[in-house]
Amino acid sequence: MENKRHKRKKIWTAIGVALAIVLLLFWLTLAIWVNDEPEAAIVPHTEQTADS
């Protein structure tokens, strides 16, 4: 038989997982809505300077 502490832990874990899923879906929806392109994530090239 489960005690109250174990039940609360399960409930908070379920709430945390549900919140993470909602935030992930929101993030993905927002990325699609603003037409996020993979090229935007590429770090631009910088000039390399040689110490002479």
Protein Blocks (a to p, Z undefined) as FASTA:
>chain_A
ZZfklmmmmmmmmmmmmmmmmmmmmmmmmmmmnopafklmpccdddddddZZ
